[in-house]
Amino acid sequence: MLSCAEFRFQVGAEPRKQTVQQILHGIGCPSCLRYLIAMRNLERVLLKAFSVDPPSEHLSSGGSRLGTKASDPSHHSSDKSQK
């Protein structure tokens, strides 16, 4: 049988994956069952937070976050003409 520590470690690592041992432990341990529910709720919130699309201005800038392309010579800090 799974200990509470093993259960929480496994659930914390992969909240959406559930083994037979975890199910059996969760049936007999209300504290760990609450932990499982909390971790699944957290996972859902995190997935939603990380699935945000970037602003449209970043998509039309030519690939760079600042709007300059990496191949643009003015993008580089060392310019040979300044020597």
KAMOZI-V605675 format. One record per residue. N is the residue number from 1. RES is the residue in three letters. NEAR is the number of other ideal C-beta (glycine too) atoms within 12 Angstrom. Layout:
BEGIN
n={N:N}
res={RES:RES}
near={NEAR:NEAR}
END
This chain:
BEGIN
n={1:2:3:4:5:6:7:8:9:10:11:12:13:14:15:16:17:18:19:20:21:22:23:24:25:26:27:28:29:30:31:32:33:34:35:36:37:38:39:40:41:42:43:44:45:46:47:48:49:50:51:52:53:54:55:56:57:58:59:60:61:62:63:64:65:66:67:68:69:70:71:72:73:74:75:76:77:78:79:80:81:82:83}
res={MET:LEU:SER:CYS:ALA:GLU:PHE:ARG:PHE:GLN:VAL:GLY:ALA:GLU:PRO:ARG:LYS:GLN:THR:VAL:GLN:GLN:ILE:LEU:HIS:GLY:ILE:GLY:CYS:PRO:SER:CYS:LEU:ARG:TYR:LEU:ILE:ALA:MET:ARG:ASN:LEU:GLU:ARG:VAL:LEU:LEU:LYS:ALA:PHE:SER:VAL:ASP:PRO:PRO:SER:GLU:HIS:LEU:SER:SER:GLY:GLY:SER:ARG:LEU:GLY:THR:LYS:ALA:SER:ASP:PRO:SER:HIS:HIS:SER:SER:ASP:LYS:SER:GLN:LYS}
near={16:24:15:22:15:18:32:25:18:26:34:21:16:17:25:19:17:24:18:12:20:33:20:16:28:28:17:17:24:13:17:31:23:17:25:32:18:18:28:23:16:18:21:16:14:15:14:11:10:10:10:10:9:11:10:8:13:15:13:11:17:16:15:17:15:14:16:15:15:15:11:15:13:15:17:14:8:10:11:8:8:7:5}
END
